[in-house]
């Protein structure tokens, strides 16, 4: 079956008009199509369609509303990324600190502290390769000055991703007191719950890193929600359907940021963004009508 025919910017514009998209300023539209792309914007106008076969738009669908939604999402992703950055740096710091004090600077080599030995071998192979291939100045100097020595964790783990850090934490033996201590420092009594949060946060981090749409995104990972967070983070325990949207895990990230840096501005940034884009359908991200009355925002 042959693929679709590539369209010029003008042809894309004509197609949108044929499908009943309206424009407040049609002269500005080619600029957006040339710099954002038709296909990327498609995710933002998808639900404006009256049918998903012929792709005709509902009456009153306006191109500039699509651009506003795109810009809202872009700013929203930056806010979420800042929240994730703090979590990633704090997780790296706590893993290195607690495990190095207990098991030495090269604890990541110690198979006995990990529950799945095969996973540890796989992780170790990737970690050693990442460290050897790193262009970070401190890693280059380490291998120049100590070619036969493994880097200490406080060097080596600086070059790994949040996904790798999440897997390291998850694979630690459940009985390790350090594992529970790290989870506790993020405000969770269960390391298992914390692991499930990290997996979902890693997924969101990767979505943002690829500049993909977070608005109206269905999250494919599952995570647990401790019942003791009711009336501290949310007034309810989100069910699996609610957890497919970003709002509950966003609240979890704000909760963790409270533990890491009490002076953060995530709440204010979120309030200001939503006020700046008052027509955005934030319910598509799982925000309840009175989201600002949830405990985490008070």
C-alpha positions in Angstrom: 0.0 0.0 0.0 1.6 3.3 -1.0 2.2 6.0 1.6 0.6 9.4 1.8 1.9 12.0 -0.6 4.1 14.8 1.0 2.4 18.2 1.0 3.8 21.7 0.7 3.0 24.2 3.4 0.4 25.8 1.2 -1.2 22.4 0.4 -1.3 21.7 4.2 -3.0 25.0 4.7 -5.5 24.3 1.9 -6.2 20.8 3.4 -7.0 22.3 6.8 -9.4 24.8 5.2 -11.1 22.1 3.2 -11.6 20.2 6.5 -13.3 23.2 8.1 -10.5 24.6 10.2 -10.8 28.4 10.5 -8.1 31.0 11.0 -8.1 34.4 12.7 -5.0 35.4 10.7 -4.3 33.0 7.9 -1.1 34.9 6.9 0.6 33.8 10.1 -0.4 30.1 9.8 2.4 29.1 7.3 5.0 30.2 9.8 3.7 27.7 12.4 3.4 24.9 9.9 6.9 25.5 8.7 8.4 25.6 12.2 6.3 23.2 14.3 5.1 20.8 11.6 1.6 19.6 10.6 2.1 16.2 12.2 3.2 17.5 15.6 0.2 19.9 15.7 -2.1 17.1 14.8 -2.0 15.8 18.3 -3.4 19.1 19.5 -6.3 19.4 17.0 -7.2 15.7 17.0 -10.2 16.1 19.3 -11.4 19.1 17.3 -12.4 16.7 14.6 -16.0 15.7 14.0 -14.9 12.4 12.6 -11.6 10.5 12.5 -12.0 9.0 9.0 -12.3 12.1 6.9 -10.7 14.3 9.5 -13.2 17.1 9.2 -13.3 19.6 12.0 -16.1 20.6 14.3 -17.8 24.0 13.7 -15.8 26.7 15.4 -12.4 24.9 15.3 -9.8 27.7 15.2 -6.1 27.2 14.2 -4.9 29.8 16.7 -6.5 27.8 19.5 -4.4 24.9 18.4 -1.3 27.1 18.7 -2.3 28.3 22.1 -2.8 24.7 23.3 0.7 23.8 21.8 2.2 26.7 23.7 0.5 25.8 26.9 1.8 22.3 26.6 5.3 23.5 25.9 5.4 25.7 29.0 3.7 22.9 31.1 6.5 20.5 30.0 9.1 22.9 31.2 7.5 23.2 34.6 7.3 19.4 35.0 10.9 19.0 33.7 12.1 21.3 36.5 10.2 19.2 39.0 11.8 16.0 37.6 15.3 17.6 37.6 15.2 18.1 41.4 13.9 14.5 41.9 16.7 13.1 39.7 19.5 15.0 41.3 18.2 14.2 44.8 17.8 10.5 44.0 21.3 10.3 42.6 22.7 12.1 45.7 20.9 9.9 48.2 21.8 6.6 46.4 25.5 7.6 46.3 25.5 8.9 49.9 23.7 6.2 51.8 25.1 3.2 49.8 28.7 4.5 49.7 28.7 5.0 53.5 27.4 1.5 54.1 29.1 -0.5 51.3 32.0 1.7 50.0 32.5 3.9 47.0 32.3 1.0 44.6 29.0 -0.4 46.0 27.5 -0.7 42.5 29.9 -3.6 41.9 28.6 -5.5 44.9 26.1 -8.1 43.6 25.0 -9.1 47.1 23.1 -5.9 47.6 20.9 -6.4 44.5 17.9 -8.7 44.4 18.1 -9.7 40.7 21.6 -10.9 39.8 21.0 -11.0 36.0 19.6 -7.5 36.0 22.7 -6.4 38.0 25.0 -7.9 35.4 23.1 -6.2 32.6 23.1 -2.9 34.4 26.8 -3.1 35.3 27.8 -3.8 31.7 25.9 -0.7 30.6 27.1 1.5 33.4 30.8 0.6 32.8 30.4 1.3 29.1 28.7 4.6 29.8 31.5 5.6 32.2 34.2 4.6 29.7 32.5 6.4 26.8 31.7 9.5 28.8 33.2 12.8 27.6 32.7 14.5 31.0 36.1 16.0 32.0 36.1 14.3 35.5 35.6 10.9 33.9 38.2 11.4 31.2 40.7 12.4 33.9 39.8 9.4 36.1 40.6 6.9 33.3 43.8 8.9 32.4 45.0 8.9 36.0 43.6 5.6 37.2 43.1 3.4 34.2 42.9 0.2 36.2 40.5 1.5 38.9 36.7 1.6 38.8 35.3 5.1 39.4 33.7 5.7 42.8 29.9 5.9 42.7 30.0 9.7 43.2 31.8 10.0 39.9 30.3 7.1 37.9 26.7 7.7 38.7 26.9 11.3 37.6 26.8 10.1 34.0 23.7 7.9 34.2 20.1 8.7 33.3 17.1 8.9 35.6 16.0 5.6 34.1 19.2 3.9 35.2 19.0 5.4 38.6 15.4 4.2 38.9 16.4 0.7 37.9 19.3 0.7 40.4 16.9 1.7 43.2 14.3 -0.9 42.2 16.8 -3.7 42.1 18.3 -3.1 45.5 17.4 -5.8 48.0 14.2 -5.0 49.8 15.7 -5.7 53.2 18.4 -3.0 52.8 17.7 -0.3 55.3 19.2 2.2 53.0 16.5 1.5 50.4 13.7 2.3 52.9 15.7 5.3 54.2 15.9 6.8 50.7 12.1 6.3 50.1 11.4 7.9 53.5 13.5 11.0 52.6 11.2 11.5 49.6 8.1 11.2 51.9 7.1 7.6 51.2 7.0 4.8 53.8 7.2 2.1 51.1 10.2 1.6 48.8 8.0 -0.4 46.5 5.6 2.6 46.1 8.6 4.9 45.5 9.9 2.6 42.8 6.6 2.7 41.0 6.6 6.5 41.1 10.1 6.6 39.7 9.1 4.4 36.7 6.3 6.7 35.8 8.3 9.9 36.3 11.0 8.4 34.1 8.4 7.8 31.4 7.3 11.5 31.6 10.9 12.7 31.6 11.5 10.8 28.4 8.3 12.2 26.8 9.5 15.7 27.7 13.1 15.1 26.5 11.7 14.2 23.1 9.5 17.4 23.1 6.4 15.2 22.8 2.9 16.1 23.8 2.1 15.8 27.5 -1.4 17.5 27.3 -4.0 14.8 27.0 -1.4 12.1 27.2 -2.4 8.6 28.3 0.3 7.2 30.6 1.0 3.5 30.0 2.9 2.7 33.2 1.1 1.7 36.4 2.0 3.1 39.8 0.7 2.6 43.3 -0.8 5.3 45.5 -0.3 5.0 49.3 -3.6 5.5 51.1 -1.9 7.5 53.9 -1.4 10.3 51.3 -5.1 11.0 51.3 -5.8 14.5 52.7 -2.0 15.2 52.4 -1.6 15.2 48.6 -5.1 14.5 47.2 -8.5 14.2 48.8 -9.0 10.8 47.1 -7.0 7.7 46.1 -6.8 7.9 42.3 -8.0 4.8 40.6 -6.2 3.2 37.6 -8.2 5.3 35.1 -7.3 8.6 36.8 -3.7 7.5 37.0 -3.5 7.3 33.2 -3.5 11.1 33.2 -0.7 13.3 34.4 -2.5 15.1 37.3 -2.0 12.6 40.1 1.7 11.9 39.4 2.2 15.7 39.0 0.9 16.1 42.5 3.2 13.3 43.6 6.2 15.2 42.1 5.2 18.4 43.9 5.0 16.4 47.1 8.5 15.0 46.6 9.8 18.5 45.7 8.4 19.7 49.0 10.7 17.2 50.7 13.7 18.2 48.6 13.4 22.0 48.4 10.6 23.6 50.4 11.3 26.9 48.6 10.4 25.7 45.1 7.9 27.6 43.0 6.1 24.8 41.2 2.7 25.7 42.6 3.0 29.3 41.6 4.3 28.5 38.2 1.4 26.1 37.6 -1.2 28.6 38.8 0.3 31.3 36.6 0.5 29.1 33.5 -3.2 28.0 33.8 -4.3 31.6 34.3 -2.3 32.6 31.2 -4.1 30.0 29.1 -7.7 30.1 30.6 -9.3 28.3 27.7 -7.0 25.2 28.0 -8.9 21.9 28.6 -6.8 20.9 31.6 -9.4 18.3 32.5 -7.9 16.3 29.6 -4.8 15.9 31.8 -6.9 14.7 34.7 -7.2 18.1 36.6 -10.5 18.1 38.6 -12.7 21.2 38.4 -11.4 22.5 41.7 -7.9 21.1 41.5 -6.5 24.1 43.4 -8.4 22.9 46.5 -6.6 19.6 46.6 -4.4 19.4 49.8 -1.1 19.6 47.9 -2.0 23.1 46.5 -3.2 24.5 49.9 
